[in-house]
Amino acid sequence: MRQRKTEAWAKWRGLVAEQDLSGQSVAAFCGERGLTSGQFFSWKKRLREAESPKFVALQVAPPAEAKWPAPARLSRGIEVRLGGGRSLVVEPGFDAAHLRALLAVVDTLSETEA
């Protein structure tokens, strides 16, 4: 029984491929071979569905880095509170030299305001 099923599938795979390459309409192709077009289309659909993947594996990429830093209240940064109600938020991985230069500028501005 299993062999007959395998043979039927092979036969119809061949017929569908042959019709596709023949350039004939399904009606003309089936008429020459004593087949009904309904039978042909039924097998064509069955073959197409059997060949389409039922499960597709996906690989999920890690989320992209944000273009903007997270808001200070949500980040793990350190907030440096300065006089006059000002503050600086230092994010992880900051450049210490850049921070020193910034604090020097802020300190200079504080002296001129006083």
Order of alpha helices (4+ residues) and beta strands (2+ residues): alpha-alpha-alpha-beta-beta-alpha
